[in-house]
Amino acid sequence: MTQMIMASELSDADKQDRYLREAVSRISEALFRVANSAEVTELSLEVDAGGAELIRAREEREKQWLVETAEQGD
């Protein structure tokens, strides 16, 4: 959320958009993990404070969803 607030102060629209997309991606993945985790103690950002793993995991899940959706449409 902090990154989103700070991004709103940027004058460079491309940079602002990138920061907002990254922040939304991390939030989305974190919420997905919380909603789908049986064990709350497994949830931690200590190993990935920058959120790179969260972004990568969300992107992979979305790619898989697109492939499955395309296959169902055939």
Secondary structure, DSSP 8 states (H G I E B T S, - for coil): -HHHHHHTT-S-HHHHHHHHHHHHHHHHHHHHHHHT-S-GGG--STT-TT-HHHHHHHHHHHHHHHHHHHHHH-
